[in-house]
Amino acid sequence: MLIRKFGYIRVSSKDQHEGRQLASIKDLEIDDRDIFIDKQSGRDFQREQYQLLKRILRQGDILYIHSLDRFGRNKEEILTEWNEITKNIQADIVVLDMPLLDTTQYKDSLGTFIADLVLQILSWMAEEERTRIRKRQREGIDNALQRGVAFGRPRIQISEEFKQIYKKWKRGELTAVKAMEEVGVKKTTFYRLVREHEKELKINNQERRGKYNGI
C-alpha cells in the first residue's frame, strides 16, 4: 500500500506569514502539491484547504502539522477531527513540536492512552489561549470606546464637490444616479448627505433673514 505524506499549515489571517511552518514541513521532503495552507481563524474546521485535504487522506497516510494550535483552537472540534482522521480514516497525525503526539510511534494501548491524554491537555490549552485573546481584544475595544475612539469606516461628510454636484442635480442637469456616481457614494449615503445639506442651507437662510430683519 502506497503511503503518502501530507503537510497542513494554518495562519489566522492573510497578513500573517506561513514561512516558519512551511520550512518545518518542507524539511520532511513533502511535495509542494501535498502541502495544504489555510489563511483563516482556527475557531472551527470549515476551511477550504483542510476539507480538501481530509477528502484526499487514505488509510496509512501521514499528516504533519507544525503545532496543535495551527490545527485548531476549539477543544471539542480538535478532538473530533483528530479521531475522524486517526480512527475513521485510519491515517496518522504527527505534531512536529510535540513528539508525544505522533500516532505513527505509539500503537500500543499505553502509548495511545498517553497520546490521548496529551491531546486533551493541549487542545484545552489551545482553546484557553483563544479565549484569552478574545478577552484581551474585547478589553482593548472597551478601553478605546471609553477614550472616544471611533470604529468602522469614517462617516462621509459634505464636501465642496458634493455641494456643486447637488446644485447640478437640483437644477435637473444630473440624474440622481449620475450624481451618486460623481460623488462616489451609494443611494442611502447620497440622500443622507442631501438631507444634511438641505438642513444646513435652511439654517443658514434663517440666520441671514434674522440678520436682515434686525437691521
Long-range contacts (C-beta under 8 A, 24 or more apart in sequence): 1-59, 1-60, 3-60, 3-61, 3-62, 4-34, 4-58, 4-61, 4-62, 5-30, 5-34, 5-61, 5-62, 5-64, 6-30, 6-34, 6-35, 6-36, 6-53, 6-56, 6-57, 6-61, 6-62, 6-63, 6-64, 7-34, 7-35, 7-36, 7-63, 7-64, 7-65, 8-35, 8-36, 8-37, 8-38, 8-49, 8-50, 8-53, 8-63, 8-64, 8-65, 8-70, 8-71, 9-35, 9-36, 9-37, 9-38, 9-66, 9-70, 10-37, 10-38, 10-39, 10-40, 10-42, 10-47, 10-50, 10-70, 10-71, 11-37, 11-38, 11-39, 11-70, 12-39, 12-40, 12-41, 12-42, 13-39, 13-40, 14-39, 20-66, 21-66, 21-70, 24-66, 24-96, 25-64, 25-66, 28-64, 30-64, 41-73, 42-69, 42-70, 42-71, 42-72, 42-73, 42-74, 42-126, 42-130, 43-72, 43-73, 43-74, 43-130, 44-72, 44-74, 44-77, 45-72, 45-77, 45-81, 54-81, 54-84, 54-85, 54-89, 57-85, 57-89, 57-91, 58-89, 58-91, 59-89, 59-90, 59-91, 60-90, 60-91, 60-92, 61-89, 61-91, 61-92, 62-91, 62-92, 62-93, 62-94, 62-104, 63-91, 63-92, 63-93, 63-94, 64-93, 64-94, 64-96, 65-93, 65-94, 65-95, 65-96, 66-95, 66-96, 66-97, 67-95, 67-96, 67-97, 67-98, 68-95, 68-98, 68-101, 68-119, 68-122, 68-123, 68-126, 69-126, 69-129, 71-95, 72-123, 72-126, 73-126, 73-127, 73-129, 73-130, 74-126, 74-127, 74-130, 75-123, 75-124, 75-126, 75-127, 78-119, 78-123, 78-126, 78-127, 79-119, 79-120, 79-123, 82-119, 98-122, 156-185, 156-189, 156-193, 158-193, 158-196, 158-197, 158-200, 162-193, 162-197, 163-197, 166-193, 166-194, 166-197
